[in-house]
């Protein structure tokens, strides 16, 4: 991939960019908690192949104090001992929502996620998936590269 974006999403659509930034911020401030949102962001970005977002959300989790060894197993969360049942339920639901319409958010899967999340939290989880999926699509289609030098503080 080239090391420059095709088009700047900030320069050419600043109002849309700001709206998506605000949506991202509201998702992080939801009752899910920033760590869980960042785990979902990392996992969905892995599935969708967005290097920019994988790098960003891995660094955000490290900044929050996450163990790198735990983060290295996010792609294999089903086999990993590092995630709580609640986190595993969120990751499973996020994968299903991300894969729609090719995956089925069946009543059984919905009942499973509801064991760990309130109705509000399920909606917030869906917003989290929709938001990171939008970022992934923008970054991939416009080829926003992983920065060679991370932003200050990372």
N, C-alpha and C positions, 0 to 999 in steps of 0.2 A: 504494500500500500504506500502511496506517496506520503511525504511528510507535511503536506499542506492540504487544507480542506478545499473542496471544489468551490464552495460558496460559504460565506460567513453567515451563519444563522442569526448572529447578533446584529450585524450591519444591515442586512436586507429585510429582516422581519423583527425589529426590536420589540414591538408591542407583544407579538406572539411569544418571543423568547422570554420576556418579563412575565407573561401570564404563566408559562410553563415553569419558570423558576418559582413563582408564587405557589403554584400547585404542588411542586416538589416540597417546598417549605411547609405547606399545610399538612402534607402526608407525614413528614418527619415529626411534626408536632401533634400528631394524632395520638389516640390512646394506645396504639400499638407499641409506641416507644421507638426511639431512633435506632437502637441496635437491631431490632427485628426488621424494621424497614430497610436498613442497610444490608442485612442478610438476604432479604428478598431481592433488593436491587442487584446485589452481586450475583445471585443465582440466576435470575432472569437474564442478566447481561451475559453470563456464561452461555446460557442456552442460545441466545440470539446472536452471539459472536461479536459483541461490541467491545473491542479492546479498550476504547476510551473510557467507557463506563465501568468495565471490570477493574481497570487501574484506579479510577477515582473512588469507587466504593470499597475496594480492598484497603486503600489508604485511609479512608474515613473510618473504617472499622479498626484499623491499627491505631489511629489517633484516639479512638474511644477505649483503647486498652485490650482489644481482642488479641488472642494468642494466634500468631501466624500459622502454627500447626493446625489449629482448629479451622482457620480460613482456607488452608490448603485442602481440606476435605469437604468443602461446601458442595462441590460438584458430585461428591459421593455421599451426601448426607444420610442416605438410607443405611449405609454401612458404617457410618461414623458414630463413635460413642460420645461425641462432643456437643450434641444438640439435644435440648430438652424435647419432651413430647409436644409441647406447645410450638416450639420452633419447627419441629418436623412437620406438624400439621400445617403450619403456615407455608412452609416450603412446598409441601405436596399440593395444597390448594393453589398456590401461586403458579406452579408448573401447569396445572390443569387449566387455569384461567388464561395463562399465556398461550397455551396450545389451541385454544378454541379457534375455529369450529372443529378442529381435528381431534379434540379430546372432549370427553363428556363430563360436564360438571353435574353428575347425576345426583339424585336425591340421597343416595348412600354416601357419596363423597361430601355433600353438603352437611349431612348429619354428622359426619366424622369431624369436619372442621368446626362445627357448632359445639362439639364437646369441649373445645378450648377457647372459643371466641364468641363474644356477644354478637347480636345482629349488627350493631354499629361497627364493631371491629371487623366483621366479615366484609362489610361495605368498604371500610377503610383499607382493608387488605386488597380488595379489587381495585380501588383507586391507586394504591401503591403499584400494582402490576401494570395498570393502564398508563401510569405516569412514566415508569421506567421503560416500558415498551415504546412509548412515544420518543423518549430520548434515544433509545437504541436505534429506532428507525431513522431519526434525523442524522445521528452520527454516522450510521452505516451508509445511508444513501448519499450523503454529502461528503463522505470520507473524512470525517473529522479525526485526525490521527491522535494516537496516544502521545502526549508531550514527552519529549526526550528528557527534559528537566522538569520535575514536578514543581508545582506552585510552592512558594515559601511556606514553611511549617510542616513539610512532609519529608 
